[in-house]
């Protein structure tokens, strides 16, 4: 709550949702938020993985692909017949993946 504490005057008026969650779950309980996954402004006590949150955000933008590890991404990059690379904007997507793989040293330049 941006340096607010439960004993600050009017904090319940300014942050009613957070205060209600804190009363229900305790002030020290971590809350997780991922708007595209859970809904705008929705908090939950269960963890939200970074992968889940990113996939949900990407899904909102349209078609996307995610690979679970670097080796699978390299294999995908080399799959010339994959429909994702054959689409109108496929070459941009392929170059973006290539740049990402180079940045994390999963692919050698050349």
C-alpha positions as CSV (number, residue, x, y, z in Angstrom):
1,X,0.0,0.0,0.0
2,X,2.9,2.3,-0.8
3,X,4.2,2.8,2.8
4,X,0.8,3.0,4.4
5,X,0.1,1.1,7.6
6,X,-3.2,-0.1,9.1
7,X,-3.1,2.5,11.8
8,X,-2.9,5.5,9.5
9,X,-6.0,7.7,9.7
10,X,-8.4,7.3,6.7
11,X,-6.4,4.4,5.2
12,X,-9.6,2.3,5.1
13,X,-11.3,5.0,3.1
14,X,-8.5,5.3,0.6
15,X,-7.9,1.6,0.2
16,X,-11.1,-0.2,1.1
17,X,-10.4,-3.3,-1.0
18,X,-6.9,-3.9,0.3
19,X,-8.0,-3.3,3.9
20,X,-10.8,-5.8,3.5
21,X,-8.4,-8.4,2.2
22,X,-6.0,-7.7,5.0
23,X,-8.8,-8.1,7.6
24,X,-9.7,-11.4,6.0
25,X,-6.3,-12.8,5.5
26,X,-4.0,-10.9,7.9
27,X,-1.7,-7.9,7.2
28,X,1.4,-10.0,6.7
29,X,-0.2,-12.4,4.1
30,X,1.3,-12.0,0.6
31,X,-1.3,-11.2,-2.0
32,X,-0.8,-11.7,-5.7
33,X,-2.2,-9.7,-8.6
34,X,-2.1,-10.4,-12.4
35,X,-4.7,-8.4,-14.1
36,X,-4.8,-10.3,-17.4
37,X,-5.0,-13.6,-15.5
38,X,-7.2,-12.9,-12.5
39,X,-9.1,-9.8,-13.7
40,X,-8.3,-6.1,-13.3
41,X,-7.5,-5.2,-9.7
42,X,-8.2,-8.8,-8.4
43,X,-5.8,-10.0,-5.6
44,X,-5.5,-13.6,-4.4
45,X,-3.6,-15.3,-1.7
46,X,-2.5,-18.2,-3.9
47,X,0.7,-17.7,-5.9
48,X,0.7,-16.6,-9.5
49,X,3.7,-17.7,-11.5
50,X,5.5,-15.3,-13.7
51,X,4.9,-17.7,-16.7
52,X,1.1,-17.7,-16.1
53,X,0.9,-13.9,-15.8
54,X,3.1,-13.4,-18.9
55,X,1.1,-15.9,-21.0
56,X,-2.2,-14.3,-20.0
57,X,-0.9,-10.8,-20.9
58,X,0.4,-12.1,-24.2
59,X,-2.9,-13.8,-24.9
60,X,-4.6,-10.4,-24.7
61,X,-2.4,-9.1,-27.4
62,X,-3.3,-11.9,-29.9
63,X,-1.5,-14.9,-31.2
64,X,1.7,-15.9,-29.4
65,X,4.0,-18.7,-28.7
66,X,5.9,-19.6,-25.5
67,X,8.6,-22.3,-25.3
68,X,9.4,-23.9,-21.9
69,X,13.1,-23.9,-22.4
70,X,15.9,-22.5,-24.6
71,X,16.5,-25.7,-26.5
72,X,12.9,-25.9,-27.6
73,X,13.0,-22.2,-28.7
74,X,16.1,-22.9,-30.8
75,X,14.4,-25.9,-32.4
76,X,11.4,-23.8,-33.1
77,X,13.6,-21.1,-34.7
78,X,15.0,-23.7,-37.0
79,X,11.6,-25.1,-38.1
80,X,11.3,-23.4,-41.5
81,X,7.8,-24.9,-42.2
82,X,6.2,-23.7,-38.9
83,X,3.1,-21.7,-39.8
84,X,4.0,-19.0,-37.3
85,X,7.0,-18.1,-39.5
86,X,5.0,-18.3,-42.7
87,X,2.4,-15.7,-41.7
88,X,2.5,-12.1,-42.8
89,X,4.4,-10.9,-39.8
90,X,6.3,-14.2,-39.2
91,X,9.7,-12.9,-40.2
92,X,9.5,-10.2,-37.6
93,X,8.5,-12.8,-34.9
94,X,11.3,-15.1,-36.0
95,X,13.9,-12.3,-35.8
96,X,12.6,-11.2,-32.4
97,X,13.0,-14.8,-31.2
98,X,16.5,-15.0,-32.7
99,X,17.4,-11.7,-30.9
100,X,16.1,-13.0,-27.6
101,X,18.0,-16.3,-28.0
102,X,21.2,-14.3,-28.8
103,X,20.7,-12.1,-25.8
104,X,20.6,-15.1,-23.4
105,X,23.5,-16.8,-25.1
106,X,21.3,-19.8,-26.2
107,X,22.2,-19.2,-29.8
108,X,25.6,-18.3,-31.3
109,X,25.9,-15.3,-33.6
110,X,26.7,-16.3,-37.1
